[in-house]
Amino acid sequence: MIGLRRMEELQAEANYHRERYQLYKAKTFGPSLTSTVRLGELERRCQGADSRLRSAERDNAEPTGLAEELHD
């Protein structure tokens, strides 16, 4: 079970990396020089943070059968 504080940290980390990736990706459509290597690195970080968040959410999810057993 992941604590509330850690879940908030993981959500903030995922949001941060997602925003950085999206901003840099948008920058590639403008006149400024951009790097495909940098874009790939930001995308990998974004995916990694999202993966860690999803994993923590799965760990915190209550097993379906257990909830029914507790209420019976």
N, C-alpha and C positions, 0 to 999 in steps of 0.2 A: 504494500500500500504506500503510495507516494503522498507526502504531506501537501497541504494546501499551498504553503509558501513555495515549495519546489515546483508545484504545478504552475503557479503564477510566473515563476522564473522561466520555466520552459515555454510558456505561452509568450512571454515578452521576448525571449530569444528567437522564437519562430517568427514573430511579427517583425522584429528588427531585421533578420536576414531576408525575409520575404520582401520587405520594403526596399532594402538596399539593392536586391536583385532587380526588382521592378523598376527602380529609378535608373539603374545603370542600363537596363535593357531599353528603356525609353530614350536614354541618351544616345544609343546607337542609331536612332532614326534622325538625329540632328546633325549639324555640321561639325561638331567636335570629334576629335579622334578618339576611338575606343579600341579596346583590346578584346579579341575573342577569347583569349586565355583568361583574362580577368572576368569576363562574363561567365565563362564556364566555372571558374572558381566560386563566384558568388552563387551560381545555381547549385553547385554541390553543397555549399554551406547551407543554403535555404532548404534543400532536400534533407540534409542531415538533421537540421533543427526540427523540421516537420516530422521526420521519422521518430526522433526522440520523444516529441510531444505525443504522437499517436501511440507509441509504445507505453508511455506513462498512463495515458487515458485507458488503454486496454487493461493495464495492471490494476487500475482503480475501479474498473467496471465490476459490478457485482455479478457473480455467476448466476445464470438464469435459474437453474434448478434450486440453488441454495435459498433464493428469496422466497420461492414457493414453499419450501420445506419449513422455513422459519415462521411463515404466516399460518400454517395449518395447525 
